[in-house]
Amino acid sequence: MKCGIEVHQRLLGNKLFCNCPSEPKNGPIMEVRRRLHPVLSELGEIDVAAQFEYLKGKEFVYQVYDNVCEVELDESPPTPLNGEALRTALEISLLLGGTPVDEAHVMRKIVLDGSAVTSFQRSALIATGGRIETSRGPIDIETICLEEESAGIVKEEDGVVTYRLDRHGIPLIEIATSPNIIDGEHALETAEKIGALLRLTGKVQRGIGTIRQDVNISTEKGARVEVKGAQELKLIPKLIENEVKRQERLVELYAEIRKRFGGKVAIKEKITDLTPVFKETKCSIIKKSISKGGVVLGMLLPLHKGLLGFELCKGRRYGTELSDYAKAAGVKGIIHCDEDMKRYEISDSEVRKLTKELRCSADDGFALITGEEEMTTRAMKALLRRALLLAVPEEVRKALPDGTTSYMRPLPGRARMYPETDVEPVKITKDMITEIGKKLPPKPEEKRKELLSMLNKELAEKMLLSRRLPLFEKIVGLGIDPVLAASTLENTLVSLKRDGVPTENLKDDSILSLFSEYKKETFVKAAIPDILAHLARNLSASPKDAIKSLGLERISGNELLSIVKREKDFGSIMAKYRLRVDPKEVQELLKRK
């Protein structure tokens, strides 16, 4: 097996080719509709992946937000490359030990799935080379690019895909490794190491969806497959394991198919209209389709009985592979011979009729597709193309939540990219590199050592990977005990969230203000969870407001001395005043007494 990963991370700051902010203030304010068409590349060719998307015939609706301008709508030429984003990309390149290019040339990467209004994504190579250290040896970095983020998909219904444009154009850094990753766990470690380095710059966005990984996998007898959209890091080993197994099982399946056919596979492109067979059907899928004017088409798959149910990996069969190709043409899926017809409420009588129409023998298989006639015919032809393949195809696949993958489109070819003529090249001078190099943040290994000097190993590792690391450093800078700061950010907030507290409402400034008050000894450590919970539920409240509202002002001095004289016992004092007194101060007063 060979494996490499691509890490895509959004950067802070304005968008890459205009001055619009990355975050909208309000919801969508209007919509525009577009259809996209492929164009010839500089080589006079049309990219295979672009042609594939175009043939789906989809229409695209784009939701426009208040952080979207004419550039995102492709109504105006782009402005020059965002200098701040370029400097961040160069900083990351130097941290990885890469060699920056002399000039950054923006290219157009053809994208026709609707995620780019322009039908292309702008991308620029920033550096080559470099490496990331792992427990199993260094992993080489091949390229570091700066590109614009795509639009976010909202929904897809009846051939119309809706996207939101608020994130379109956000600067994105792409880091591609060489294919010398050993296995799934090694890929996970590599992704974590790169992610930690990116976070330590303090110049990347944080949160769900701001970073994602694509995994490139190939096996000895298989092919190169790109698995896109692995947002959950812990899923990477399972994705790789399942993809390797899928390719190995496909090789076994192809050997069986060749054996059955005597080496030469023969499947005729004969699509049969089976709509009359199902005119009285109880199958809800087919019944609904016919009621809308749809058809039921069938195809004979000679000597395929039992093959469509052949398991490739858990939850994925050969029939699923064929279904994925049909779905890519716009239909909901297929029904095939190795499935339980009773599950679809297809009667034995209907099965006998359709097998008679298709001239199916006992060893033959079949596939059914229902839907609008033109789309269904296109889907059936796509299924046939896949069934005729007797080698693992090179393709782009989508990462699924269960750790398996589904077909998306063919791998793009050399015709995918061509120069962007609307953006001038940017010179990257030695002076620029020297200046950035003087202000590099610490690498993960250096930061880990620093954290271990003030925290135990568990907290140090949590803090190193935490999105709140910059906040932790600010809190410690106030003179707060590092252990208290780290445990509050990584343990207390997690515990509160489990209890239903909307901790996502807590802003960094609010938490920092809370510790400023703590430093003034206006409340005690034990009260921190209650104050945080109050702030999370009352967005306009300040830490002072919360302390007063909850009655958590610290009891100290003469007032505490009176309580000690009256109660006399540490246990009873803490039982009554735990959230308002400092245990050490109570013990000290009891000793004096």
Buried (B, 14 or more C-beta within 10 A) or exposed (E): BBBBBBBBBBBBBBBBBBEBEBEBEEEBEEEBEBEBEBBEBEEEEBBBBBBBBBBBEBBBBBBBBBBBBEBBBBEEEBBEBBEBBBBBBBBBBBBBBBEBBEEBBBBBBBBBBBBBBBBBBBBBBBBBBBBBBBEBEEBBBBBBBBBBBBBBEEEBEEEEBBBBBBBBBBBBBBBBBBBBBBBBBBBBBBBBBBBBBBBBBEBBBBEEEBBBBBBBBBBEEBBBBBBBBBEBBEBBBBBBBBBBBBBBBBBEBBEEBEEBBEEEBEBEEEBBBBBEBBEEBEBEBBBEBBEEEBBBBBBBBBBBBBBBBBBBBEEBBBBBBBBBBBBBBBBEBBBBBBBEBEEBBBBEEBBEBBBEBBEBEEEBBBBBBBBBEEBBBBBBBBBBEBBEEBEBBBBBBBBBEEBBBBBBBBBBBEBBBBEBEBBEBBEBEEEBBEEBEEEEBEBBEEBBEBBBEBBEEEBBBBBBBBEBBBBBBBBBEEEBEBEBBBBBBBEBBEEBEEEEBEBEEBEEEBBBBBBBBBEEEBBBEBBBBBBBBBBBEEEEBBBBBBBEEBEBBBBBEEEBBEBBEEBEEBEEBBEEBEBBBBBEBBBEBBEEE
